[in-house]
Amino acid sequence: SAFEGCTKLKIFERALIDKWTVINSNTFKNCTSLGQVVIPSYVTSIGSNAFYGCSYLSEVLMADSDTTALTIGSNAFKDTGLTYLVAPSRISSIASGAIGYTGSTVTEGFQMKVKEGTVAETYGKTYNIPLVYDGTAPVTLKYGDCNNDGSIDNLDIVAMCQHLIKVKELTGDNLKRADLTA
């Protein structure tokens, strides 16, 4: 818990942990100003709650390696500002709730970029994390296309009207695509 609760720390990069191979549990817990983290290829473990509660954390860059495996402990990146993470193929284990969670649910809008056949892909599928595969772009919402059929047409207008008059409620990404504030 070297930096736990440090609200002034904004960027965590290699220079701060040169030669650390482990980021211990609670090391950066509740560092609410921390916005960016760079995990070097020689780091082998990110402990439980290591970045838990870093609500401003929006970017984590994890270096890949052909020789060094990486384990990620429970709640390591829980309750952060992350909405997108490129998961390196060197990840050998990810504990439950480690990535992509706010409270007990998947973070709204979170996506994880993975390679097929990796531990990160299995984690994403197990915990219903939206996955983006290597070589593809992140999924973006097309506003107005609330039924997600690829076009904005009368079906979308009907769905939005039904939502507004409370006949059939839009939820999740369909509601976001409808872009309704009523």
Secondary structure by P-SEA (a helix, b strand, c coil): cccccccccccccccccccccccccccccccccccbbbbcccccccccccccccccccbbbbbbbccbbbbbccccccccccccccccccccccccccccccccccccbbbbbbccccaaaaaaaaaccccccccccccccccccccccccccaaaaaaaaaaaaccccccaaaaaaacccc
